[in-house]
Amino acid sequence: MSDINIEELKVKGNLADNERMKRESNFLRGTIAEELNDPITGGFGPDNFQLIRFHGMYQQDDRDIRAERAKQKLEPLHTVMLRARLPGGIIQPSQWLGIDKFAEEKTIHGSIRLTTRQTFQFHGVLKRNMIEMHQTLNAMGIDSIATAGDVNRNVLCTSNPVESELHAEAYDWATKISEHLLPKTNAYAEIWLNGEKAETTEEPILGSNYLPRKFKTTVTIPPLNDVDIHANDLNFIAISNNGKLIGFNVLVGGGLAMTHGDNATYPRKASEFGFIPLSATLDVAAAVVTTQRDLGNRVNRKNAKTKYTLERVGVDVFKAEVERRAGVQFEATRPYEFTERGDRFGWVDGIDGKQHLTVFIENGRILDFPNKPLKTGMRKIAEIHQGDFRMTANQNLVIAGVAPEQKDTIEQLAREHGLIDDGVSNQRLSSMACVAFPTCPLAMAEAERMLPEFVTQIEGLLAKHGAAEESIITRVTGCPNGCGRAMLAEIGLVGKGPSKYNLYLGGTHNGERIPRLYQENITDAEILTHIDGLIGRWLQERDGEERFGDFVVRAGIIAPVVDSAKDFHDAGAIV
């Protein structure tokens, strides 16, 4: 391929205002420090509202009480949500005890939220407690640098494998990639940790204006696609030989976010670039990021993600530029297969004589609920556990490295506090939702708060049709931004308005097909009516052990998405 002219491939036009904000921020400092000392408001002005995201926080407010506060002539109850940086989701028991204490004492509701980004979030932190929050985390060896904003975010890694030696190698690479792609500015330390001021002159990988939009990276070990590779910009698929990691297949350009009513936005599966040896990993990671940095759309943020860059310039052009920058040639993709996703619940034997217990945390919310004191249970386990904890990309938790002599004690604690519940159905284990109301400012409909009862209704439908042990991967997001990964589900609900959703069908059990719109702007009651009839047909007409998502495509109920850019929004989607 001939030399690529970067300037010719850039999108022309007036830059989005976020580009001005980043350019004027003095490498992400802005006037955050000054606003922290402003006692008049609990929030931040427009630029700092955006800049604190690069430090791992989102400004939010309780939308349930927003109207009442306005009547009282009060500003919204501003708080921040913090998302920690934990490559691979691994945390030590002593760290867990520290975050549990801060959540209990310094957040409004006291909960810890496990997220689809394989880390934890604090919700409801007041401005006056923000510095203490960062310094508390720093003392435990945790930060929140670059877990939000236009940067590479928390790097995911397969969390519950049988091959623990391979996982250890993959986790090391997830950590290396995370560190390699971090912002180099000292702004975080200066503002939150009383760090010495240090002039920043360049960001060699991210650039002075950072990336056009957010960027997500995974390290994944087949056959378990527990991180949903097609939801991410950059994926390293582990290839092993005799149990040892030898390199990665690289996939680029996945992403699920879209905008209602804008057909130029759509979910997209990642494209295979090929195989690389381990020695090329960091160079290729940097090359993909810098290519997206230079070619990504800085005019229209709705089309700024890597997936749109690949569609605009062509996969071959993007790949060739990555090869040039990394100084490598991709080899042919090595064979691999994903046979499942989600988490393996219960006990899994490790190869070192220790065991791993994966517990189900509905919607990732760790709190003491009536008859299910999850938070207290986790605290008691952390006080005695000698291994570590691994948060999963599906909002669950692995109590990892349990010694044989501690297994019975930990299982007893888990059962006593509802962390193990034999009555949880396969359907509930296969369902998840984003946070949505009341704190997410983008939410159009409920997600976390509606999912438990919605799942109960689906459980009832499965039982009605004589299939109570079956499950359908079901996900709900309060808006089309994609946090709950509904656009890789067999049944995906995407919030359209108060109590209204778009219903998508046809994803696969292993996360390798995007579902398609089946019904638009309907209530959850109407959705259940549709699902009732579809479950009945599926169980009567299925081919062997055929999954629900495969059935609705084979039966002609929904047409499969072949190429998102061309047919995702086609009016003839329903056959």
N, C-alpha and C positions, 0 to 999 in steps of 0.2 A: 504494500500500500504506500502511496506517495506521502510526503511530509504533510502533516496536518497544520492548517493555518488556524490557530486558536482564535484570533481576532475575528476571522470571518464566521466562525461558528457561534460566537456569542450572540445572545439575544439583544437586539437594539431597542432603545426607547428610554423613557424616563425611569430611573431606578426607583424601586419601592422605598417607602420612607424608612423601613427598617435598615436599609443600607446607610442612610444618613445617620441614623441613631448609632449604628455600630462604628461608623467612621469617626464620629465625634465623641465616642465614649472613652477615649484614652485607654484603649485596650481593656475594655469592660469595667472600668472604674466608674465612669459617669459621675453623678453626684449622690451615689448611694450613701456614702458615709455622712454627708450633710443631712440627707433626709432622715436618716436614722435618729438624728438628734432633734427632729421636729415633733414636738408633743401635740401639735394642733390636730394632726390627722393620724389615723392608724394605718394609712396606706402610702403608696408612692405615686409620684407623678408619671406621666405617660412614658417617658424614656426609661426611667428606672424601673417602672412596672415591667418592661421588656428585659432590661439588663439583669435583674435579679434571677432571671431564668438561667442565664449562663452560670450562675452560682448555685444552681440546683433547686430553685424555689419558684413557685407560682403564687401570685397574689390572688386571693379568693375572698368570698364572703358567704355568709349563710343566707341563701336565697329564700329559705323558708320564712325568715323574719325581715327580709329587705323592705317589703311594703310597709310593715308596721313601724319600722324605724324611720322610714321616710315620713310617715304621718306625724311622728314625734319630732320631725325636723332634725333627725340624727343621720349622720353618714352611715353607709353600710358597715356592718361589723367586719372590718378588714382583718384577715389573718393571712398567714402563708402556709402553703404545703411544701414540705421539703422532701426531696427524693435523694437517698444516699447513693454513693458510688461504691458498688460492690461487684467487681467483675466476677462472673460465675456464681454470684449470690451467696458466697461462703462467709459465715460470721461465727465468731467464737462465743461460747457461753457467757464469758465475762462481758463481752460487748453487748450481748442480748440483755443482760441484767441492767446495763447502763442505759440502753434505749428504752427499756421498760420503765425505768425510774423517771426518765425525762418525760416520757409520754404521760405517765401518771400525774406528775407534778406540774407540768408546764404546757400541756395542750388542753384544749377546751373539753374534749370528750374522752381523752385518756387512751385512745386506741392506737394500735400499730397496724398499718395497712400493708400487706404484701401485694406486690404489683406484678403485672405482666412483663415488666422490665427486670424481673428477677432481683428485686431489692425491696427495701421497706420505705414507707413514707410516714412522716409525721403530718397530721392534719390539725388545723386550728391553733397555730402558733402566733401569738400576738407580736407586734413589732418590737415591743420592749424586751422580748425574750429571744430575739433572733441571734444576737451576738452570743449569748449564753449557750444557745443550741449548737452553734458551730464550734464553740470552744469545748463544749462537752463531748461532741463527736470527735474532735481532733485529739482530745486526751485519750480516746479509746482507739485511735488509729483509723478513724473513718472520716471521710469528707463527702461533699456533694458537688465537687467541681465537675462541670460539664455534664450533668445529668438531665439538662434541659437546654433550650436555646439552639442556635444554629451551629452545632458542633457534633462530634461523634459522642454518642451517649453511652450509658452503661453497657458494657459488652456482655452478652449472654453466653452461657456455656451449658451443654447438656448436664443435667444435675443429678440424675439417678441411674447411672449405668451399672451393669454387672461387672464390666471390665474396669475396675477401679484404678489400675496402673495407667491405663490409657486415658481415663478421665483426669488423673493427676497431670499428665503431660498436656492434655487439651486445656485444662484450667490454667496452667502456667502460660500458655500462649494467649489465652484470653486476657490475663493480667498484663502480659507484655504489650499486646495490641492496645489495650486501654491506656497504659502509661505512654506509649509512643505517640498516640494521637491526642493527648491532652493539650489544652491551651498552655502556652509557656508564660503568659503574663502572671505577674505576682499579685494581681488585683485581689484575688480571693484571700490570700494571707494578710494583705494590708488592711482590708476592710473588716474581716471577721476574726482574725487571730492576732491582731496588733503586730503584724509583721512589719519589718523594715521596708520602707519605700524603695523600690528598685525600678529604674527606668526600663520600659519595654521598648525595644526598637523594631522588633519583627516577630512574626509568628511563622516560622519556616514551613509548616505544613498547613495550618488553617488559614493563614493570610491575615492581613491587617483588618479585613472586613469579615473574617471568619467565613463560614459556609453559606450558601444561598438559603438553605433550610436545614432542619434537623437531619441527622444521619445515624443509622442504627446498624450494629455489627453483631454477628454471632459466631461462635465456634460450636460445631455440632458433631455428634458421634452417631452415625447410623448404627442400628436401624431405627433409633428413637428420634423422631422429629418433634421433640418436646418444646423447642423454641420457635416453631413455625417459621422456617427459613424464608418463606415467600412474603413475610411481613417486613423484611429487613433489606437495607441498602446493600450490605456486604456480608457474605457468609463464607466461612471456611469450614468445609465438610471434611472431617478427619478421615484419612486413609491410612490403614495400618497394615503391617506385615508381621505375622507371628506375634500379634499383640503389642507391637511397638509402632508408634506414630512415625510415618515416613514423609508425610506431606499433606497437602489439602487440595481438594477440588474447590475452586472459587466460583461463587455465584454472585451476581451483581444486579441491583435494580429492582428488588422487590419492594412492595409498599401497598398499604390498604386504604389510606385516607382518600377521600373524595369530597366534593361539595354538591349538596342537593341542587339540582337544576342546572348544573354546569357540566355539559357533556364532554368538555375538554379535560375533565378530571375522572379518574377511574382507579380501581385497584389493579395491580400488575404483579405477575409472578417474576421471580428473579431469573436472569439469563445465565446460562453456564458459560464461563470463560475458559475453563480447563484446569489442569493439575499443575501445582507448583511444589518444589521440594521445600522442606522446612526452612532452609537457609534464606529463601526468598520472601518469607511471610511478611515481615515488617516493611520491606521495600514495596511489596505489592499493596499492602494496606495503605501506605502513604500515597502511592501512585493513584489508587482509586479515589482517595479523598481529594488529592490535589487536582485531579482531572475534573471531578465534580465541582470543586471550588472554582475552577477557571471556566468551565463550560456551562455550569448550572444557570438557570434563569433568575436573574436578579431584578427583573422588571415586574414579573407577575409571580407572587409568592405561591399562588395556588398551583403553579406549574413549575415549582422550583426544586422539587425532589429529584433524586437520582433517576428514578424510573422515567420521568419525563425527559430528562437529558438523553437517556439511551434511545427513547422513541424519536427524539428530534434529530440527533446527529447520527444515529444508527449504532447498533451494537458493535459492528465490526470497527467502526471509527473509534468509538470509546475504548474498545479493547486494545486496539493498536497503540493508542496514546498511553494506556496503562503500561503496556509492554515497553514502550520507548522510555518512559519515565523510570520504571523499575529496573530496566536493563535485563529483562528476562523474556523468554518466549513461553507462553502457556503450552503445555503438552496436552495431548488428548485427555478428556475427562476419564478418570479411573472409574470402574464399575462400583456402584453403591445402590442401596435400596432402603427406603423408609417403609417399614411395615406397620408402624404404629406411631401415635403421639400421645400427649397427655402424660400423666405421671403414674408410676407403678406403686400403688398404695399397699400398705402393710410392710412386712419385713422382707428385706432383700439381703441375701448373703454376700458379703464381700470376700475377696480372695485372701485377705490378711487375717481371717479368723474372726473379724468383727462383722457387725450387721448394721443395716441402715433401715430406719423406720420412716416411711412417708405418711404423713397425716394430712387429712383433708381439712382445709380452712375455707369455708364457704365465702366466696368473694374476697378472700384474703384478709378479712377483717378480724383482727385479734383483739378481743374485748371480753369482759366477763358478762356473758348473756345469761338470762334466767335458765337454770338447770344445765348450763354449759359454760363454766368459768374458764374459758380458753386462756385468757391472759394469766390468770393465777397458775394454771397448769403449766404453761410454758416457763413461768418464773421458777416454779419448783423443780422442773426438769433441768433448767439452766444451772441451778444451784448445785446439782450433783453430777451433771453430764461431763464426761471426760473427752468426748470427741468434739465435733463441731455441728453447726446447723447449716443447711443448704436451702436457700429459698429457690423455688422453682419459677419458671416463666408462666406457670398456670396458677399462681397465687397460693400454692401449697408449700409445705415445709418438710424437709428431710432432717430427721434427727440422725446424724451420720456418725459412723465410727463407734458404735455402741459395743463395749466389751461384754463378753458372755456373762460375767458375774453381775452386770448392771441391767441386763435385758429385762428380767422379770420386774424389777423395781420401776424402770422407765415405762414399761407397758402398763403397769398398775396405775401410775400417775396419769398417763395419757387417757386411760379408760375412765378414771374417776372424774376427770375434768372435761370430758367430751371431745378430746382430741382423737380418740378412737371410738367410733360409733358403728357397730355392726349393722345398724338399721339404715345406714345411708345407702340409697339406691345407686345402681350403676348410672342411671340418668343424672342424678345430682352430681356425681363425680365427673360427669362429662359436660358440665355446664359452667359458664362463668360470665361475669359482667364487669364493666368498668364502673367507676365511682358514680359519675353523673350527679344528679341532685343529692344533697342541696348545695354542694360546694363548688362543683366544676362550672366555670363561667360559660363553657361552650354547650352544656347539656341542653337538649331540646325536649327530652323525655326521661323518665326514670329508667334506671338500669339496675344498680346494686340493690335498691330497695324493692324493686318489683320482681327480681329473679326468683327468690325462694318460693313464693306462692305460685309463680308461673311454672316452675319446675314441678311443684306438687300437682298442678293440673295436668302436665304432660305425663307424670307418673300414673295418674288416674286413667288417662287415655290408653297408655300401654297396658295397664292392668285390664281395662275394659275389653281390649282386643286379645287378651290372653298372653301377653308378652311382658310381664312385669320386670323380668330380668334383662330385657333388651335396653339399649341406650342409643340416643341420637345426639351427636355433638351439637350443642346448642349454646349460642352466645348472644349477648345483648349489649349494645352500646347506645349511650344516650344521644350521640350525634354521629355524623359520618367521618369523624376524625380517626377512627380505627383502633382506639386503645384496647378495646375488648376483643379485637381480632374476629369480629363477626363475619368478615368477608373471607374467612377460611373455614366457616362452619357448615355443617349439614343443614342446620336451621339457623339463620342469622337474622336478628332483629336490629334495625338501625333507627334510632329516634328521629322522628320527622316533626313532631310537635307535642304539646301536652297530651299524654296518653295515646299517642299515635306513632306507628312504626311502619317502615318499609320491611316487608318480609322477603328474605332471600333464601333460596333452596339450591342444593346440589353440590356442596363441597364434599370432600372425601375424608375417610377416616384417618388418612395419613397426611392431610394438609397440602395436597398437590393439585387441587382444582378450586378455582374461585366460583362461589355460588352466583346465582342470577336472580334478578328481581322477579318475584312471583305475584305479589300483591303490594300496592302502594297505599300509604297513609291510612292504615286501618288500626283498630283497637286491639288490645291483647285478647279480648273476648272473641273478636272476629278471627284473629290469628288461630286461636285454639279450635275454632270450628273447622277451619281449613285443615289444620294438622290432624284433627280427628279423622276426617275422610281419607287423608293421605296415608296415615298409619294403617287404617283398615285395608286400603289397597296394597300397601307394601307387604303386609303380613300375609295376605292372600295370594299375591302374585310374585313374590320375591323368588329369585333364582338361588336356591341353596341358602347360604349364609349371607346373601347380598345385603350390604349396608343401605340405610335409608337414602343417603345422598346419591349412591350409585343407581338405586332403583328409580328415583324420580327422573334421572337423565335417561336411563335405558327405556323406561316406559313412555317416554315422550311427554312427560308432564312439564318438563323444563328443558330448554335447549342448553347444551354446555357452552361455557365461555371458551372460545378458541383463542382469540386475540383481544385482550381488553381494549386496546386503543381503537380497534375497528368494530367490535360487535358487542361490547359490554352494555351499551345503552340502546341497542337495536330494539325497535318497537315490537318486533316479532319474536321476542325472547320466549314467550309462553307458547308452547306448541299445542 
